[in-house]
Amino acid sequence: MGVTDPRQRGYVTAELAAALPVLVLVLGAALFAVLAAATHIRATDAARDAALAAARGAPIVDGALPEGARVAIDHDEASVAVTATVTIPLRPFPGIAPAMTITATATAATEPGEPS
């Protein structure tokens, strides 16, 4: 199964050269989506852990927080709400898309008799 027409030689190479940048772009976007999903899960877990700790009156351990996370705590007599905000520093398309900011919120009921 060889090429019978000599004018057909090199078409596969040209098509691959045209399709390869698109393939790399799609792969980069997919990896960025996985990074964003993992960061969202970590932010949600950190917000939940911080809300539970604040509801018990315990100190909030920032070891579970993603790097560069900001935490806001809002509490009243009945509940504690914690919002964790993380900015993903990696930008998939520099100059085109801004850095992505992920926000996760968790709420926990305040333990009776604990200081708020």
FENRATA-V872921 format. One record per backbone hydrogen bond with DSSP energy under -1.0 kcal/mol. CO is the residue of the C=O (numbers start at 1). NH is the residue of the N-H. Records with the same first field share a line. If there is no record, write none. Layout:
BEGIN
CO: NH  NH
END
This chain:
BEGIN
5: 8
8: 11
10: 14
11: 15
12: 16
13: 17
14: 18
15: 19
16: 20
19: 23
20: 24
21: 25
22: 26
23: 27
24: 28
25: 29
26: 30
27: 31
28: 32
29: 33
30: 34
31: 35
32: 36
33: 37
34: 38
35: 39
36: 40
37: 41
38: 42
39: 43
40: 44
41: 45
42: 46
43: 47
44: 48
45: 49
46: 50
47: 51
48: 52
49: 53
50: 54
51: 55
52: 56
53: 58
55: 111
66: 69
70: 85
72: 83
74: 81
78: 110
79: 76
80: 108
81: 74
82: 106
83: 72
84: 104
85: 70
86: 102
93: 96  97
100: 88
102: 86
104: 84
106: 82
108: 80
111: 114
END
